[in-house]
């Protein structure tokens, strides 16, 4: 299993004057007319910051990347804010990819899944993959055998979901 994307968010626990910040920090891009948040851009990352002090960190490729990015956010914002108040980011969503051992007949799998009363959708004219929703996550499954695991908030949860799906496919 490979982590493709992690989206996390948190709070700086203080209001942020986005106009002042954008005037004094070269890493900040703020266009009040276009969007109510500012973008802190560095090293290929873009962190969205709101005046309430909330932030969103999309596009992380690993938990280490998330930690390093947050550390860099603190370094950049330290002259302008009290970084001791910053809350660590919490994972809101992960996208992971994996692969079965063989190609899949999505039509047959779909029919079997709905016969088991699982929440599955397969409309190849609208989307080339099968969508399977479970209580903890969603799977996008492709005929090549590749599948995406969406909606997990931890690596352990994604690993358990991956094994669930592989066992389910093997049992069909």
C-alpha positions, 0 to 999 in steps of 0.5 A: 500500500502506498500513501498518495495524499494526506489532508490534515488541518488544525488551529493556530489558536489565535486570530491571524491578520491575513492582510498584515501577514501577506504584507510582511511575509513573502511566502504568503499569497492573499487575494481577499477578493478571490478567497477568504483564506491566504496561502502559505507556499513553500517547497512545493507545499501550499497551506491554507490559512484563515483569519480565524487561525484555522489551517489546512495542509493538503497534498502531504505524501507521508506522515513525515512530510506532514510533520516536516511541513508543519515544522516549516510552517512554524518557522515561517510564521514565528516572527508574526504569531505565537507558535507555542499556541499552534495545535499539531495537525490532525489527519482528516483524509488519506488517499492510499493506493494498492493492487490486487494480484490479478485483473478484475471483472468489475461487473461480476464483482459488482453483482456479487457485492450487491447480492451481499447487500454491500454499498457498491456502485458500478456505472462504467459510462459515468466512472470507469471504476467500481465504488464500494463504501464501507463504514470506515472508508470508500474504495475506488476499484479498477479492472486493472486490479488497482484500487484506491482507499479513501477516507481513512485517518490513520495508516493503521486504518488504511492497512486494515481496510486494504486487507479487508478489501483483498480478503473480500476479493479473494472470497468472491 
